[in-house]
């Protein structure tokens, strides 16, 4: 039986995390641990989590002595986890009971997989939405085909697929160190695409609360310099190019991957220019 770690990073999570915890402990996969990563909470989170760990042997509680930031707390999961597979869950999200077992079943079919995603619903300001992902290129044998497919998805709806809230091989995560910058989650998913094929379960098995935030607000929440908000696309594309050598691609494949990064940059620039034109048009009409 495959041990799965569900990692729940939190800070001052009392009042938010009870539903997430209950949904993890209700999973029908029998070999599971819930790893709670407490980012130096100052409320009653520590007491609540220690009580949980005392009551249920599947719960492990780790408290960081100081606030590591959001990415630091999420990134502490792979070295602390015991499972062969790992899935993150935010402290205000929840899973359907079959979420873990459906992912494990996909891994059992294909040992090349590094990641299994599922359908996810997103609730923003009380409104819930989802979308069906029907693509297949992320499961391709060719690494650059997967990489290119993911970069194309970045200019589509976030509702389609969320790789960082899928089930991932922990040994792959341990090989991919992360650093804090805007849109690092998109870069990290691109690195996962280069690492191996993905599979997708086309059922809504996870539920996330989604914040509608400006780039400046995200920068403040992540603790990155505010200036990054003004050149987020450039920094993201430079980071993608910096990470490409990890994949050890042949020269022709590396050239295709760099072209895909250039396509992402140009697509984002065209989108930003079109938005500025629309804003200018509204201003003129006034």
MOTA-V224413 format. One record per pair of residues at least 24 apart in sequence whose ideal C-beta (glycine too) atoms are under 6 Angstrom apart, sorted by the first residue. I is the first residue (numbers start at 1). J is the second residue. Records with the same first field share a line. If there is no record, write none. Layout:
# MOTA-V224413
I: J + J
This chain:
# MOTA-V224413
1: 31
2: 84 + 104
3: 31 + 83 + 84
4: 29 + 32 + 83 + 85 + 100
5: 33 + 35 + 81 + 83 + 86
6: 34 + 87 + 89
7: 35 + 77 + 88
8: 36 + 89 + 91
9: 37 + 73 + 74
10: 91
11: 39 + 41
12: 41 + 43
13: 45 + 91
14: 43 + 44 + 45
16: 91 + 92
17: 91
19: 94
20: 89 + 91 + 93 + 94
23: 94 + 95
26: 97
27: 97 + 100
28: 97 + 98 + 101
29: 100 + 101
32: 58
33: 58 + 60
34: 58 + 59
35: 60 + 81
36: 61
37: 62 + 73 + 76
38: 63
39: 64 + 67 + 68 + 73
40: 64 + 66 + 67
69: 223
70: 222
71: 180
75: 178
78: 170 + 173 + 174
81: 170
85: 167
86: 168 + 170
87: 167
92: 209
93: 208
94: 207
95: 206
96: 205
99: 205 + 206
102: 201
103: 167
106: 199
112: 196 + 197
113: 197 + 199
114: 169 + 172 + 195 + 196
115: 163 + 166 + 168 + 192 + 198
116: 166 + 167 + 199
117: 161 + 163 + 166 + 200
118: 201 + 205 + 206
119: 202 + 203 + 204
120: 162 + 206 + 208
121: 204 + 207
122: 208 + 210
123: 209
124: 210 + 212
129: 159
130: 159 + 204
131: 157 + 159 + 160
133: 160 + 161 + 200
138: 198
139: 197 + 198 + 199
143: 194 + 247
144: 253 + 256 + 257
146: 193
147: 190 + 193 + 194 + 257
148: 260
150: 190 + 193
151: 260 + 264
154: 186
155: 267
163: 189
180: 224
181: 224 + 235
182: 219 + 224 + 228 + 232
183: 232 + 236
187: 239 + 240
190: 240
191: 243
194: 247
233: 268
237: 261 + 265
